[in-house]
Structures are given as structure tokens and as C-alpha cells.
Amino acid sequence: MNPVPGLSLTASGTIPQELLDLPWHLPLVEWPEDVIAALPRGISRHIVRFAHLGGSIIAIKETSERAARHEYRMLRRLGRLGAPCVKPVAEVTGRTREDGTALSPALITRHLRFSLPYRAVFNQMMRKETLHRLIDAQALLMVELHLIGFYWGDVSLSNTLFRRDAGQFAAYLVDAETGEIHPELSTGQREYDLELAQVNIAGELMDLMEGGMVDEEVDPIATSHQFIDSYRGLWSELTGDTAFNPDQQWLIEERIRRLNELGFDVEEYDIRSASADGKLLLRPKVVDPGHHQRRLMNLTGLDVQENQARRLLGAIDAYRAQTDPHGDEAVAAHMWTQQVFQPLIAQIPRELRDKLEPAELMHQLIDHRWKLSEREGRDVELADALPSFIEEELRGYRDEAVLMINPPTDVIEQLERGERDDEDDDGISFTGEDDAVWAADPE
């Protein structure tokens, strides 16, 4: 296809030819089926579609030129700060039909593997306990964003993607259209974000309850309050003061250990005199999420979610205790990866591997082995538990990988029901610090 005259794409890194070949001369609602990937979409006030790009999937959102440019820049900055968010591919402007009629600019992101909008997570009746874990993930996401100075301005479940994380959820920001990055957020900015979140989450849960997608025991208002409580508890632990006497140095180590348990590393902290009574105050100054992720990555090279990393580190510790209790941890981790993790994942039928991420598969298998051992009254090896895990559990899971090309009809119907003033799209990206700009020859 010949590029549309006047078309302009701004992207980080090299712009692939496949991106230029997409039918930019058509509005998204008219794109042909051979281009579109039928993934579940969240509710959005914009037109959002998924498309094939080489061997991956991208999300395309039609919006205004100003909004596309702002969100593209904002997502790039968030990515450089290590924020849990989707990453931009490009912004597209100068779109026109073949007759010259102007079309809306677009923002392009890549679909985040194994992620789902909240309505797809709620596809089947969600129990109260599972909902609480999802709400806690949303609260953790907001804390992480506020710590790096990001004011969201439109906090909601609709603007978040969720991935399973060893029995919990990991949350990722999707929509940054209203966001701002500051050196540090004021209390007023954080509180306003919290107020928006409380109202939006309560409204979204009420909507889900009307559709019979949430346990009847769930109280939307109480659940939105739980979000606030979870946020405040995390924020206090990450930024609050600990008072201690000069001879209580162990309290410093205890505070850092608690933060590590929450999945944060403390890179800097302040200690200052509190008052005339001689007490000192400890306050974490720079906290960085991903404590267990980084440790597992250093040991094995596996890049997984935080809770998955925590679970796999536990499995490595158990393997080390059985094989060589006094051996080097790095050697044990390497051996576990080569002799346990990779062989077990390889034994799963290829058509079932896209059900869950490999790390999540291992987590689920470990849980299944534990239940099987309890049922049989003996220790069952992971390899022996694998066949029953595949037949009894894995075959019943729905695919959550990127290429969910034929999602269940009820998922699509639920996600497309009711176009409300909420936003959702998806993403990941090319790398590179400098923008590459391509413009079609206006002639």
C-alpha cells in the first residue's frame, strides 16, 4: 500500500514497514478483519481496536492530536521511570481518507501479554476475596505511581490492565491522557486522585453488580473504602517515620525487612533527631518496587511478576535445601532453572502454554502438587503432579496470552456493552531514547 499523503508517525526507534502499511486512510471502525485482532476491549469513550503488527499485537486509539502527543510523551517518561504501565509505539497524525476528509489522530501501543481489562477479569462470577486482591493491586499501582510523582487525574479500573501474579494480581496503568509528572506530589494532589478513585471504583462495581458479575456479598462502597485503606497503609509504610533509640539499630533492619516483604528495596533513608528526648526518626527516602523480581532476575534471568518471583524464590530455596543446603545460592538457582523449571514447562502441551505465563504455570503447579500431596497423604513430586494438573486444572483455564484471537463471546458482549465515559486501551513498545519521525511526501 502507498502511504497516505501528509501522514506523520512519531515513534521511539525504527518504524517498521508493517506499521506504515496499515490502512491509515480508513477510520478504525472500517478496518478490514484481516488486520484486526479480536481481543477483549475495555469500555472507552474513544474508538480502540487491536491490530496485527508482524508477530505481535498493537492497540490503536483514535483521539485528538494534542491528547495523542501528550499521552505518548507521558507513557515514554513513565517507562523510563520504571513505572508499571503500557509503553507507547507511536503517535499518528495527518490521517485522511482518500478523498481528503480528515481523520482523527491515533495513539499506538502494544498489547501487554497475558493482561486483561477488568471486565474480562470479571467474566465469570468473581468472589469477594478475589475482588479484594484486585483492589489491593490497584492500590499498589497508585502508590507506585505517586512515589515517582505521577498525578493520574482519572483513576479507575477501566484505565488499568491486570495480570495474574501467583494468586494475586499485578496492575498496570493503561491511560495516561490526563496524567502529569511532578518532582513530588503534594498531599492535595494525592488526595484528589484518591477521591476520584473512590468514586470511580464504587461506580464500576455497581455496574458490575447489575450485570451479575460480582458476588452479591460485595458492597461497592465498602470496597472502594478498602482501596483507600490499602493505599494509606502502603503509603504510610513506605514513607512514614519510625522512632527509635540510638541503641535500637535493629529497628532499622526490621523496617527495611518489612519493605522488602512488600516488594520494595530501600535505596536511601533519612535518620534525624526527633526531639530533646534523644529519639531518632527513620524515614525511607528512595524506595524502589520489584525487590523479588530483581533478585530472581539476577539469579535465574527469569523476568516475572513480583509475587511470582517471591513464589519461585521459595521453590529455589526448597530445592537448595534438598540438594545442597550449604551450596552457593546462585548455583542452586541455575540448577533449579535448568533441571526443574524449564523441563516441566516444556512438558506442557504446546496448545496449552498460552493459558498462563510460564511463571504462573509453575505457581499453579506448585499449588496443585501441595493439594495432591494432602489428598494422597504423601509428598508428591512436581513431575508426578504435572499430568493431573494439566488434565484437572490447566485444560479448564481460558487463554490469557496475547493472541487470544477467538475470545469467548460473552467476554466480548460484556466488554462492549454500554459505551460510558471511561477509558481503556493497551500497550508495550520499541526501545530507544530518541524519537524517529517519518512523514509522507506531501506531494
Buried (B, 14 or more C-beta within 10 A) or exposed (E): EEBBBBBBBBBBBEBBEBBBEBBBBBBBEEBEEEBBBEBBBBBBEBBBBBBBBEEBBBBBBBBEBEBBBBBBBBBBBBBEBEBBBBBBBBBBBBBBBEEEEEBBBBBBBBBBBBBBBBBBBBBEEBEEEBBBBBBBBBBBBBBBBBBBBBBBBBBBBBBBBBBBBBBBBBBBBBBBBBBBBEEEBEEEBBEBBBEBBBEBBBBBBBBBBEEEBBEEEBEBEEBBBBBBEBBEBBBEBBBEBBEBEEEBEEBBEEBBEEBBEBBBBBEEBEEEEEEEEEEBBBBBEEBBBBBBBBBBBEBBEBEBBBBBBBBBBEBBBEBBEEEEEEEEEEEBBBBBBEEBBEEBBEEBEEEBBBBBBBBBBBBBBBBBBEBBBEEEEEEBEBEEBBEBBBEEBBEEBBBBBBBBEEBBEEBBEBBEEEEEEBBBBBBBBBEEEEBBEBBBEEE
